[in-house]
Amino acid sequence: MALEPEDVQRLNDRAREVGRKIGWDLQFCVAPNPEYVGVAAGPNQVFVLGPAKLSDLAAHDIELDLDALERGDRTIGPDEDGDPRLY
């Protein structure tokens, strides 16, 4: 079950909004197999959430993680290689 284009746009807008607030370039991404989605961060757009299967409630979980990032309950920071990682 793939997301409708307006759902993809809404989730991408939300990811970008949260990213601006926390100082990271975030983007909601649909994988080549549209049953998988995630959120990528940084200039190289490294996945920090997912990719996960939509049937496993991935879109809902992503919204919860974006809320947690916005509240400061979760953070994104560089790992030992300098790539963004969700903490």
N, C-alpha and C positions, 0 to 999 in steps of 0.2 A: 504494500500500500504506500504509494508516494504522496508527498505533500502537494497541495495545490500551490500554484505560483504565488498567490497572495499570502499564503502561510509562510512560504520561504522568504518573501520580501519582509513580512512582519518580523520574523525571527532574525533576519539579517539586520533590520533597522534597530531592533532591540539590542543585539550584540554590539553594533557600532556605538549606540548610545551609552551602554555600560562601559565599553572600551574607552570612550572619550572621558568618562568620569574617573576611571581608574588609571588612565595614562597608557593604555595599550591599544594597538590597532587590532580589533577583534572583527571576525567575519563568520557568519553562519554559512556552512558549506554543505552542499549535497554531493555525495560521492558519485562517481560514474554509474554505480549501481544505485538508483534513486531510493532504495530501501535503507540506505545508510546515510547518516547525517552527523555533523559535528561542528565544533567551533575552533577556528584557527586564530593564532595570535602572532604578532610581530611582523617584521618586514619580510620574513621568509614564509609566513603563513603556516606555522607548525601547529598541528592539532594539539589543543590543550584539553578538549572535551571530545570524546569519540575518536574515530567514527564508530557509531553504534547503530544498531538496527532499529528502525522505527517501530516495529512490532513489539520491541522491548521497552516501549514508552520513552524512547530517546529524546523526542522533542520536548516532552514534559520535563524530563530530567534536566535537559539543557536550560529550560526556563528557570527551574529551581536553582541551578548553579549560577545562572546570570543574576538572579535575585541575591544569592549569597555573596557574589562578588561585589555587587552594588552596596550591600550592607557592610562589607568588610569582613564577613565571616570566613571567606575564602580569599586567596590572593593568587596572583600570577607573578612569578619571578623567574629569573634566569637559573637554569640548572648548571652543572659543572662545565658544560660545553657552551654555555651562553644562550641556549635555546629556551624559549618560554615554557614554563611548566606550571600547572595548576597545583596550588598547595591549600 
